[in-house]
């Protein structure tokens, strides 16, 4: 085998290895991206479930509007106080006690 033939074989081998490595890198990148997309989807669904749990009762009815304030029944200061249609304000504990 001449040096030119050896060079051609080595170049083919080198190009083959580079193509193989590029394909492996592409597959790893695609797998990594798919994993991150799945993780984002799971986190988004959890966050939506948390928001829904804060806004809706277990039976599906919505809670009244919420703002920070003082509960008129127990006198405590809370970050979430329900402002009821009749004008009263209740914390979550007092509201659930009155409703239940």
Biopython code that builds the backbone (N, CA, C, O; Angstrom):
import numpy as np
from Bio.PDB.StructureBuilder import StructureBuilder

atoms = [
    (1, "UNK", "N", (0.836, -1.164, 0.000)),
    (1, "UNK", "CA", (0.000, 0.000, 0.000)),
    (1, "UNK", "C", (0.889, 1.239, 0.000)),
    (1, "UNK", "O", (1.863, 1.330, 0.748)),
    (2, "UNK", "N", (0.538, 2.158, -0.833)),
    (2, "UNK", "CA", (1.360, 3.365, -0.922)),
    (2, "UNK", "C", (0.950, 4.345, 0.165)),
    (2, "UNK", "O", (-0.067, 4.174, 0.838)),
    (3, "UNK", "N", (1.759, 5.361, 0.315)),
    (3, "UNK", "CA", (1.451, 6.383, 1.319)),
    (3, "UNK", "C", (0.165, 7.127, 0.980)),
    (3, "UNK", "O", (-0.583, 7.509, 1.880)),
    (4, "UNK", "N", (-0.094, 7.331, -0.274)),
    (4, "UNK", "CA", (-1.312, 8.022, -0.688)),
    (4, "UNK", "C", (-2.551, 7.194, -0.346)),
    (4, "UNK", "O", (-3.562, 7.736, 0.102)),
    (5, "UNK", "N", (-2.470, 5.895, -0.555)),
    (5, "UNK", "CA", (-3.592, 5.026, -0.200)),
    (5, "UNK", "C", (-3.803, 5.006, 1.309)),
    (5, "UNK", "O", (-4.942, 5.027, 1.774)),
    (6, "UNK", "N", (-2.714, 4.965, 2.081)),
    (6, "UNK", "CA", (-2.798, 4.993, 3.548)),
    (6, "UNK", "C", (-3.418, 6.313, 4.020)),
    (6, "UNK", "O", (-4.232, 6.334, 4.943)),
    (7, "UNK", "N", (-3.027, 7.388, 3.384)),
    (7, "UNK", "CA", (-3.568, 8.706, 3.736)),
    (7, "UNK", "C", (-5.074, 8.746, 3.466)),
    (7, "UNK", "O", (-5.837, 9.261, 4.283)),
    (8, "UNK", "N", (-5.498, 8.210, 2.335)),
    (8, "UNK", "CA", (-6.916, 8.191, 1.981)),
    (8, "UNK", "C", (-7.712, 7.349, 2.977)),
    (8, "UNK", "O", (-8.801, 7.747, 3.390)),
    (9, "UNK", "N", (-7.186, 6.203, 3.363)),
    (9, "UNK", "CA", (-7.872, 5.367, 4.352)),
    (9, "UNK", "C", (-7.965, 6.058, 5.705)),
    (9, "UNK", "O", (-9.001, 6.010, 6.367)),
    (10, "UNK", "N", (-6.873, 6.702, 6.110)),
    (10, "UNK", "CA", (-6.883, 7.422, 7.386)),
    (10, "UNK", "C", (-7.870, 8.591, 7.357)),
    (10, "UNK", "O", (-8.540, 8.862, 8.354)),
    (11, "UNK", "N", (-7.961, 9.277, 6.226)),
    (11, "UNK", "CA", (-8.905, 10.391, 6.118)),
    (11, "UNK", "C", (-10.345, 9.890, 6.175)),
    (11, "UNK", "O", (-11.194, 10.510, 6.815)),
    (12, "UNK", "N", (-10.622, 8.776, 5.511)),
    (12, "UNK", "CA", (-11.959, 8.205, 5.575)),
    (12, "UNK", "C", (-12.304, 7.789, 7.002)),
    (12, "UNK", "O", (-13.420, 8.019, 7.470)),
    (13, "UNK", "N", (-11.361, 7.188, 7.676)),
    (13, "UNK", "CA", (-11.572, 6.792, 9.063)),
    (13, "UNK", "C", (-11.808, 8.008, 9.950)),
    (13, "UNK", "O", (-12.705, 7.998, 10.793)),
    (14, "UNK", "N", (-11.015, 9.046, 9.766)),
    (14, "UNK", "CA", (-11.161, 10.274, 10.552)),
    (14, "UNK", "C", (-12.506, 10.933, 10.293)),
    (14, "UNK", "O", (-13.173, 11.365, 11.232)),
    (15, "UNK", "N", (-12.914, 11.015, 9.031)),
    (15, "UNK", "CA", (-14.213, 11.605, 8.699)),
    (15, "UNK", "C", (-15.346, 10.759, 9.283)),
    (15, "UNK", "O", (-16.328, 11.299, 9.791)),
    (16, "UNK", "N", (-15.210, 9.452, 9.212)),
    (16, "UNK", "CA", (-16.222, 8.566, 9.801)),
    (16, "UNK", "C", (-16.347, 8.767, 11.303)),
    (16, "UNK", "O", (-17.455, 8.815, 11.837)),
    (17, "UNK", "N", (-15.217, 8.883, 11.982)),
    (17, "UNK", "CA", (-15.242, 9.116, 13.429)),
    (17, "UNK", "C", (-15.878, 10.457, 13.747)),
    (17, "UNK", "O", (-16.672, 10.551, 14.683)),
    (18, "UNK", "N", (-15.549, 11.492, 12.996)),
    (18, "UNK", "CA", (-16.125, 12.820, 13.228)),
    (18, "UNK", "C", (-17.632, 12.831, 12.987)),
    (18, "UNK", "O", (-18.375, 13.452, 13.747)),
    (19, "UNK", "N", (-18.083, 12.158, 11.947)),
    (19, "UNK", "CA", (-19.521, 12.066, 11.682)),
    (19, "UNK", "C", (-20.224, 11.314, 12.819)),
    (19, "UNK", "O", (-21.289, 11.726, 13.279)),
    (20, "UNK", "N", (-19.624, 10.225, 13.261)),
    (20, "UNK", "CA", (-20.196, 9.461, 14.376)),
    (20, "UNK", "C", (-20.286, 10.319, 15.636)),
    (20, "UNK", "O", (-21.313, 10.312, 16.314)),
    (21, "UNK", "N", (-19.219, 11.060, 15.958)),
    (21, "UNK", "CA", (-19.238, 11.920, 17.140)),
    (21, "UNK", "C", (-20.270, 13.031, 17.017)),
    (21, "UNK", "O", (-20.910, 13.397, 18.003)),
    (22, "UNK", "N", (-20.435, 13.573, 15.810)),
    (22, "UNK", "CA", (-21.450, 14.608, 15.602)),
    (22, "UNK", "C", (-22.853, 14.036, 15.822)),
    (22, "UNK", "O", (-23.703, 14.692, 16.425)),
    (23, "UNK", "N", (-23.095, 12.821, 15.336)),
    (23, "UNK", "CA", (-24.396, 12.185, 15.549)),
    (23, "UNK", "C", (-24.647, 11.904, 17.026)),
    (23, "UNK", "O", (-25.749, 12.132, 17.524)),
    (24, "UNK", "N", (-23.640, 11.416, 17.720)),
    (24, "UNK", "CA", (-23.785, 11.153, 19.157)),
    (24, "UNK", "C", (-24.064, 12.451, 19.896)),
    (24, "UNK", "O", (-24.943, 12.493, 20.757)),
    (25, "UNK", "N", (-23.328, 13.514, 19.572)),
    (25, "UNK", "CA", (-23.562, 14.808, 20.200)),
    (25, "UNK", "C", (-24.975, 15.303, 19.920)),
    (25, "UNK", "O", (-25.644, 15.817, 20.817)),
    (26, "UNK", "N", (-25.432, 15.152, 18.683)),
    (26, "UNK", "CA", (-26.794, 15.572, 18.328)),
    (26, "UNK", "C", (-27.845, 14.796, 19.101)),
    (26, "UNK", "O", (-28.825, 15.378, 19.567)),
    (27, "UNK", "N", (-27.658, 13.494, 19.244)),
    (27, "UNK", "CA", (-28.605, 12.680, 20.010)),
    (27, "UNK", "C", (-28.596, 13.054, 21.490)),
    (27, "UNK", "O", (-29.654, 13.124, 22.116)),
    (28, "UNK", "N", (-27.419, 13.293, 22.051)),
    (28, "UNK", "CA", (-27.345, 13.702, 23.448)),
    (28, "UNK", "C", (-28.007, 15.062, 23.662)),
    (28, "UNK", "O", (-28.706, 15.272, 24.654)),
    (29, "UNK", "N", (-27.786, 15.971, 22.738)),
    (29, "UNK", "CA", (-28.408, 17.285, 22.838)),
    (29, "UNK", "C", (-29.926, 17.180, 22.755)),
    (29, "UNK", "O", (-30.636, 17.844, 23.510)),
    (30, "UNK", "N", (-30.426, 16.353, 21.847)),
    (30, "UNK", "CA", (-31.871, 16.162, 21.712)),
    (30, "UNK", "C", (-32.456, 15.518, 22.971)),
    (30, "UNK", "O", (-33.536, 15.904, 23.420)),
    (31, "UNK", "N", (-31.760, 14.551, 23.534)),
    (31, "UNK", "CA", (-32.238, 13.901, 24.761)),
    (31, "UNK", "C", (-32.248, 14.886, 25.921)),
    (31, "UNK", "O", (-33.197, 14.908, 26.704)),
    (32, "UNK", "N", (-31.216, 15.692, 26.040)),
    (32, "UNK", "CA", (-31.130, 16.700, 27.106)),
    (32, "UNK", "C", (-32.270, 17.718, 26.968)),
    (32, "UNK", "O", (-32.907, 18.085, 27.956)),
    (33, "UNK", "N", (-32.514, 18.162, 25.755)),
    (33, "UNK", "CA", (-33.588, 19.126, 25.515)),
    (33, "UNK", "C", (-34.948, 18.509, 25.830)),
    (33, "UNK", "O", (-35.793, 19.168, 26.436)),
    (34, "UNK", "N", (-35.169, 17.275, 25.436)),
    (34, "UNK", "CA", (-36.431, 16.599, 25.742)),
    (34, "UNK", "C", (-36.621, 16.436, 27.245)),
    (34, "UNK", "O", (-37.733, 16.599, 27.747)),
    (35, "UNK", "N", (-35.558, 16.121, 27.964)),
    (35, "UNK", "CA", (-35.639, 15.991, 29.418)),
    (35, "UNK", "C", (-36.000, 17.317, 30.066)),
    (35, "UNK", "O", (-36.830, 17.358, 30.974)),
    (36, "UNK", "N", (-35.392, 18.390, 29.614)),
    (36, "UNK", "CA", (-35.707, 19.708, 30.172)),
    (36, "UNK", "C", (-37.134, 20.131, 29.847)),
    (36, "UNK", "O", (-37.808, 20.746, 30.673)),
    (37, "UNK", "N", (-37.592, 19.803, 28.647)),
    (37, "UNK", "CA", (-38.979, 20.124, 28.287)),
    (37, "UNK", "C", (-39.956, 19.354, 29.167)),
    (37, "UNK", "O", (-40.955, 19.918, 29.615)),
    (38, "UNK", "N", (-39.689, 18.090, 29.419)),
    (38, "UNK", "CA", (-40.549, 17.285, 30.281)),
    (38, "UNK", "C", (-40.557, 17.837, 31.705)),
    (38, "UNK", "O", (-41.612, 17.937, 32.331)),
    (39, "UNK", "N", (-39.378, 18.193, 32.211)),
    (39, "UNK", "CA", (-39.275, 18.741, 33.560)),
    (39, "UNK", "C", (-40.058, 20.054, 33.669)),
    (39, "UNK", "O", (-40.754, 20.278, 34.660)),
    (40, "UNK", "N", (-39.950, 20.915, 32.665)),
    (40, "UNK", "CA", (-40.690, 22.169, 32.660)),
    (40, "UNK", "C", (-42.185, 21.908, 32.661)),
    (40, "UNK", "O", (-42.931, 22.584, 33.369)),
    (41, "UNK", "N", (-42.630, 20.942, 31.880)),
    (41, "UNK", "CA", (-44.049, 20.602, 31.814)),
    (41, "UNK", "C", (-44.563, 20.131, 33.181)),
    (41, "UNK", "O", (-45.647, 20.527, 33.608)),
    (42, "UNK", "N", (-43.796, 19.298, 33.851)),
    (42, "UNK", "CA", (-44.193, 18.801, 35.174)),
    (42, "UNK", "C", (-44.254, 19.950, 36.179)),
    (42, "UNK", "O", (-45.202, 20.033, 36.959)),
    (43, "UNK", "N", (-43.261, 20.834, 36.172)),
    (43, "UNK", "CA", (-43.258, 21.963, 37.101)),
    (43, "UNK", "C", (-44.429, 22.909, 36.831)),
    (43, "UNK", "O", (-45.035, 23.429, 37.768)),
    (44, "UNK", "N", (-44.743, 23.129, 35.570)),
    (44, "UNK", "CA", (-45.860, 24.010, 35.221)),
    (44, "UNK", "C", (-47.183, 23.420, 35.699)),
    (44, "UNK", "O", (-48.033, 24.149, 36.211)),
    (45, "UNK", "N", (-47.366, 22.123, 35.539)),
    (45, "UNK", "CA", (-48.608, 21.487, 35.990)),
    (45, "UNK", "C", (-48.739, 21.545, 37.507)),
    (45, "UNK", "O", (-49.835, 21.738, 38.032)),
    (46, "UNK", "N", (-47.610, 21.376, 38.218)),
    (46, "UNK", "CA", (-47.649, 21.502, 39.683)),
    (46, "UNK", "C", (-48.021, 22.908, 40.107)),
    (46, "UNK", "O", (-48.846, 23.090, 41.002)),
    (47, "UNK", "N", (-47.420, 23.903, 39.471)),
    (47, "UNK", "CA", (-47.713, 25.296, 39.802)),
    (47, "UNK", "C", (-49.176, 25.626, 39.517)),
    (47, "UNK", "O", (-49.822, 26.312, 40.308)),
    (48, "UNK", "N", (-49.698, 25.144, 38.397)),
    (48, "UNK", "CA", (-51.105, 25.380, 38.080)),
    (48, "UNK", "C", (-52.015, 24.726, 39.110)),
    (48, "UNK", "O", (-53.051, 25.289, 39.462)),
    (49, "UNK", "N", (-51.646, 23.545, 39.598)),
    (49, "UNK", "CA", (-52.443, 22.868, 40.623)),
    (49, "UNK", "C", (-52.417, 23.647, 41.933)),
    (49, "UNK", "O", (-53.433, 23.730, 42.623)),
    (50, "UNK", "N", (-51.264, 24.220, 42.283)),
    (50, "UNK", "CA", (-51.174, 25.022, 43.500)),
    (50, "UNK", "C", (-52.032, 26.279, 43.392)),
    (50, "UNK", "O", (-52.730, 26.639, 44.340)),
    (51, "UNK", "N", (-51.982, 26.943, 42.249)),
    (51, "UNK", "CA", (-52.791, 28.147, 42.055)),
    (51, "UNK", "C", (-54.272, 27.792, 42.112)),
    (51, "UNK", "O", (-55.066, 28.510, 42.720)),
    (52, "UNK", "N", (-54.635, 26.693, 41.484)),
    (52, "UNK", "CA", (-56.035, 26.271, 41.509)),
    (52, "UNK", "C", (-56.480, 25.931, 42.933)),
    (52, "UNK", "O", (-57.613, 26.230, 43.313)),
    (53, "UNK", "N", (-55.604, 25.314, 43.719)),
    (53, "UNK", "CA", (-55.960, 24.972, 45.104)),
    (53, "UNK", "C", (-56.155, 26.231, 45.948)),
    (53, "UNK", "O", (-56.981, 26.244, 46.861)),
    (54, "UNK", "N", (-55.398, 27.289, 45.647)),
    (54, "UNK", "CA", (-55.558, 28.533, 46.391)),
    (54, "UNK", "C", (-56.807, 29.307, 45.975)),
    (54, "UNK", "O", (-57.381, 30.032, 46.788)),
    (55, "UNK", "N", (-57.236, 29.161, 44.720)),
    (55, "UNK", "CA", (-58.361, 29.947, 44.219)),
    (55, "UNK", "C", (-59.707, 29.236, 44.320)),
    (55, "UNK", "O", (-60.750, 29.889, 44.362)),
    (56, "UNK", "N", (-59.695, 27.895, 44.358)),
    (56, "UNK", "CA", (-60.946, 27.141, 44.346)),
    (56, "UNK", "C", (-61.015, 26.189, 45.528)),
    (56, "UNK", "O", (-60.007, 25.621, 45.946)),
    (57, "UNK", "N", (-62.209, 26.026, 46.055)),
    (57, "UNK", "CA", (-62.451, 25.085, 47.151)),
    (57, "UNK", "C", (-62.384, 23.661, 46.604)),
    (57, "UNK", "O", (-62.437, 23.459, 45.391)),
    (58, "UNK", "N", (-62.269, 22.682, 47.488)),
    (58, "UNK", "CA", (-62.222, 21.284, 47.020)),
    (58, "UNK", "C", (-63.453, 20.864, 46.212)),
    (58, "UNK", "O", (-63.359, 19.972, 45.369)),
    (59, "UNK", "N", (-64.625, 21.507, 46.463)),
    (59, "UNK", "CA", (-65.821, 21.156, 45.701)),
    (59, "UNK", "C", (-65.908, 21.883, 44.363)),
    (59, "UNK", "O", (-66.854, 21.659, 43.607)),
    (60, "UNK", "N", (-64.927, 22.764, 44.048)),
    (60, "UNK", "CA", (-64.870, 23.429, 42.751)),
    (60, "UNK", "C", (-65.370, 24.853, 42.742)),
    (60, "UNK", "O", (-65.180, 25.562, 41.754)),
    (61, "UNK", "N", (-66.016, 25.300, 43.830)),
    (61, "UNK", "CA", (-66.505, 26.678, 43.881)),
    (61, "UNK", "C", (-65.333, 27.620, 44.179)),
    (61, "UNK", "O", (-64.431, 27.253, 44.933)),
    (62, "UNK", "N", (-65.331, 28.806, 43.611)),
    (62, "UNK", "CA", (-64.216, 29.737, 43.854)),
    (62, "UNK", "C", (-64.291, 30.369, 45.238)),
    (62, "UNK", "O", (-65.375, 30.565, 45.788)),
    (63, "UNK", "N", (-63.125, 30.685, 45.791)),
    (63, "UNK", "CA", (-63.056, 31.445, 47.035)),
    (63, "UNK", "C", (-63.359, 32.904, 46.730)),
    (63, "UNK", "O", (-63.201, 33.335, 45.588)),
    (64, "UNK", "N", (-63.795, 33.683, 47.732)),
    (64, "UNK", "CA", (-64.005, 35.118, 47.513)),
    (64, "UNK", "C", (-62.670, 35.834, 47.269)),
    (64, "UNK", "O", (-61.610, 35.241, 47.469)),
    (65, "UNK", "N", (-62.711, 37.104, 46.839)),
    (65, "UNK", "CA", (-61.465, 37.847, 46.613)),
    (65, "UNK", "C", (-60.596, 37.903, 47.862)),
    (65, "UNK", "O", (-61.099, 37.943, 48.985)),
    (66, "UNK", "N", (-59.278, 37.907, 47.644)),
    (66, "UNK", "CA", (-58.309, 37.850, 48.746)),
    (66, "UNK", "C", (-57.406, 39.069, 48.691)),
    (66, "UNK", "O", (-57.021, 39.528, 47.616)),
    (67, "UNK", "N", (-57.067, 39.596, 49.890)),
    (67, "UNK", "CA", (-56.071, 40.664, 50.020)),
    (67, "UNK", "C", (-55.496, 40.585, 51.419)),
    (67, "UNK", "O", (-56.062, 39.914, 52.282)),
    (68, "UNK", "N", (-54.399, 41.247, 51.654)),
    (68, "UNK", "CA", (-53.813, 41.290, 52.993)),
    (68, "UNK", "C", (-54.692, 42.150, 53.884)),
    (68, "UNK", "O", (-55.289, 43.128, 53.433)),
    (69, "UNK", "N", (-54.764, 41.773, 55.155)),
    (69, "UNK", "CA", (-55.587, 42.568, 56.057)),
    (69, "UNK", "C", (-55.761, 41.909, 57.409)),
    (69, "UNK", "O", (-55.014, 41.009, 57.791)),
    (70, "UNK", "N", (-56.779, 42.388, 58.127)),
    (70, "UNK", "CA", (-57.068, 41.922, 59.482)),
    (70, "UNK", "C", (-58.386, 41.163, 59.459)),
    (70, "UNK", "O", (-59.381, 41.626, 58.902)),
    (71, "UNK", "N", (-58.368, 40.002, 60.068)),
    (71, "UNK", "CA", (-59.576, 39.195, 60.176)),
    (71, "UNK", "C", (-60.479, 39.825, 61.230)),
    (71, "UNK", "O", (-60.036, 40.112, 62.343)),
    (72, "UNK", "N", (-61.756, 40.041, 60.875)),
    (72, "UNK", "CA", (-62.684, 40.666, 61.815)),
    (72, "UNK", "C", (-63.142, 39.711, 62.914)),
    (72, "UNK", "O", (-63.640, 40.159, 63.947)),
    (73, "UNK", "N", (-62.983, 38.414, 62.712)),
    (73, "UNK", "CA", (-63.454, 37.453, 63.699)),
    (73, "UNK", "C", (-62.385, 37.170, 64.755)),
    (73, "UNK", "O", (-62.670, 37.237, 65.951)),
    (74, "UNK", "N", (-61.152, 36.852, 64.326)),
    (74, "UNK", "CA", (-60.112, 36.513, 65.301)),
    (74, "UNK", "C", (-59.167, 37.687, 65.576)),
    (74, "UNK", "O", (-58.417, 37.650, 66.552)),
    (75, "UNK", "N", (-59.187, 38.722, 64.742)),
    (75, "UNK", "CA", (-58.353, 39.900, 64.959)),
    (75, "UNK", "C", (-56.913, 39.749, 64.511)),
    (75, "UNK", "O", (-56.099, 40.637, 64.764)),
    (76, "UNK", "N", (-56.580, 38.667, 63.862)),
    (76, "UNK", "CA", (-55.213, 38.440, 63.399)),
    (76, "UNK", "C", (-54.930, 39.141, 62.080)),
    (76, "UNK", "O", (-55.836, 39.408, 61.290)),
    (77, "UNK", "N", (-53.640, 39.436, 61.858)),
    (77, "UNK", "CA", (-53.207, 40.042, 60.606)),
    (77, "UNK", "C", (-52.652, 38.941, 59.720)),
    (77, "UNK", "O", (-51.805, 38.155, 60.145)),
    (78, "UNK", "N", (-53.136, 38.889, 58.484)),
    (78, "UNK", "CA", (-52.763, 37.816, 57.574)),
    (78, "UNK", "C", (-52.450, 38.371, 56.192)),
    (78, "UNK", "O", (-52.914, 39.446, 55.812)),
    (79, "UNK", "N", (-51.654, 37.612, 55.456)),
    (79, "UNK", "CA", (-51.357, 37.987, 54.066)),
    (79, "UNK", "C", (-52.540, 37.685, 53.159)),
    (79, "UNK", "O", (-52.679, 38.303, 52.104)),
    (80, "UNK", "N", (-53.392, 36.747, 53.552)),
    (80, "UNK", "CA", (-54.578, 36.408, 52.778)),
    (80, "UNK", "C", (-55.809, 36.491, 53.667)),
    (80, "UNK", "O", (-56.001, 35.669, 54.563)),
    (81, "UNK", "N", (-56.636, 37.492, 53.406)),
    (81, "UNK", "CA", (-57.900, 37.653, 54.109)),
    (81, "UNK", "C", (-58.987, 37.704, 53.040)),
    (81, "UNK", "O", (-58.887, 38.456, 52.070)),
    (82, "UNK", "N", (-60.027, 36.891, 53.232)),
    (82, "UNK", "CA", (-61.133, 36.862, 52.271)),
    (82, "UNK", "C", (-62.042, 38.052, 52.521)),
    (82, "UNK", "O", (-62.455, 38.300, 53.653)),
    (83, "UNK", "N", (-62.352, 38.784, 51.462)),
    (83, "UNK", "CA", (-63.292, 39.900, 51.527)),
    (83, "UNK", "C", (-64.633, 39.387, 51.016)),
    (83, "UNK", "O", (-64.842, 39.234, 49.812)),
    (84, "UNK", "N", (-65.530, 39.126, 51.952)),
    (84, "UNK", "CA", (-66.803, 38.508, 51.624)),
    (84, "UNK", "C", (-67.767, 39.526, 51.022)),
    (84, "UNK", "O", (-67.602, 40.728, 51.230)),
    (85, "UNK", "N", (-68.778, 39.058, 50.276)),
    (85, "UNK", "CA", (-69.728, 39.977, 49.633)),
    (85, "UNK", "C", (-70.505, 40.851, 50.622)),
    (85, "UNK", "O", (-70.936, 41.948, 50.268)),
    (86, "UNK", "N", (-70.686, 40.372, 51.862)),
    (86, "UNK", "CA", (-71.425, 41.168, 52.843)),
    (86, "UNK", "C", (-70.549, 42.224, 53.527)),
    (86, "UNK", "O", (-71.015, 42.923, 54.426)),
    (87, "UNK", "N", (-69.278, 42.343, 53.105)),
    (87, "UNK", "CA", (-68.402, 43.383, 53.627)),
    (87, "UNK", "C", (-67.484, 42.932, 54.752)),
    (87, "UNK", "O", (-66.629, 43.705, 55.184)),
    (88, "UNK", "N", (-67.631, 41.718, 55.235)),
    (88, "UNK", "CA", (-66.771, 41.243, 56.315)),
    (88, "UNK", "C", (-65.480, 40.666, 55.743)),
    (88, "UNK", "O", (-65.390, 40.321, 54.564)),
    (89, "UNK", "N", (-64.484, 40.577, 56.625)),
    (89, "UNK", "CA", (-63.186, 40.005, 56.229)),
    (89, "UNK", "C", (-62.880, 38.832, 57.156)),
    (89, "UNK", "O", (-63.007, 38.935, 58.376)),
    (90, "UNK", "N", (-62.476, 37.723, 56.556)),
    (90, "UNK", "CA", (-62.168, 36.513, 57.320)),
    (90, "UNK", "C", (-60.848, 35.923, 56.835)),
    (90, "UNK", "O", (-60.560, 35.910, 55.638)),
    (91, "UNK", "N", (-60.046, 35.433, 57.794)),
    (91, "UNK", "CA", (-58.838, 34.682, 57.428)),
    (91, "UNK", "C", (-59.280, 33.302, 56.945)),
    (91, "UNK", "O", (-60.445, 32.931, 57.084)),
    (92, "UNK", "N", (-58.360, 32.562, 56.389)),
    (92, "UNK", "CA", (-58.714, 31.254, 55.814)),
    (92, "UNK", "C", (-59.274, 30.321, 56.884)),
    (92, "UNK", "O", (-60.247, 29.610, 56.637)),
    (93, "UNK", "N", (-58.669, 30.319, 58.066)),
    (93, "UNK", "CA", (-59.113, 29.419, 59.122)),
    (93, "UNK", "C", (-60.539, 29.764, 59.573)),
    (93, "UNK", "O", (-61.381, 28.874, 59.695)),
    (94, "UNK", "N", (-60.811, 31.051, 59.821)),
    (94, "UNK", "CA", (-62.144, 31.463, 60.251)),
    (94, "UNK", "C", (-63.164, 31.260, 59.137)),
    (94, "UNK", "O", (-64.305, 30.880, 59.402)),
    (95, "UNK", "N", (-62.768, 31.506, 57.912)),
    (95, "UNK", "CA", (-63.686, 31.330, 56.782)),
    (95, "UNK", "C", (-64.077, 29.861, 56.638)),
    (95, "UNK", "O", (-65.254, 29.549, 56.454)),
    (96, "UNK", "N", (-63.106, 28.964, 56.719)),
    (96, "UNK", "CA", (-63.421, 27.536, 56.591)),
    (96, "UNK", "C", (-64.220, 27.051, 57.795)),
    (96, "UNK", "O", (-65.050, 26.152, 57.662)),
    (97, "UNK", "N", (-63.979, 27.634, 58.970)),
    (97, "UNK", "CA", (-64.739, 27.249, 60.162)),
    (97, "UNK", "C", (-66.199, 27.693, 59.991)),
    (97, "UNK", "O", (-67.117, 26.946, 60.329)),
    (98, "UNK", "N", (-66.413, 28.901, 59.470)),
    (98, "UNK", "CA", (-67.775, 29.396, 59.249)),
    (98, "UNK", "C", (-68.485, 28.628, 58.146)),
    (98, "UNK", "O", (-69.679, 28.350, 58.255)),
    (99, "UNK", "N", (-67.762, 28.282, 57.083)),
    (99, "UNK", "CA", (-68.348, 27.555, 55.962)),
    (99, "UNK", "C", (-68.648, 26.106, 56.317)),
    (99, "UNK", "O", (-69.639, 25.542, 55.853)),
    (100, "UNK", "N", (-67.798, 25.505, 57.136)),
    (100, "UNK", "CA", (-67.922, 24.071, 57.426)),
    (100, "UNK", "C", (-68.795, 23.794, 58.567)),
    (100, "UNK", "O", (-68.992, 22.633, 58.926)),
]
sb = StructureBuilder()
sb.init_structure("model")
sb.init_model(0)
sb.init_chain("A")
sb.init_seg("    ")
for serial, (resi, resn, name, xyz) in enumerate(atoms, 1):
    if name == "N":
        sb.init_residue(resn, " ", resi, " ")
    sb.init_atom(name, np.array(xyz, "f"), 0.0, 1.0, " ", f" {name:<3s}", serial, name[0])
structure = sb.get_structure()
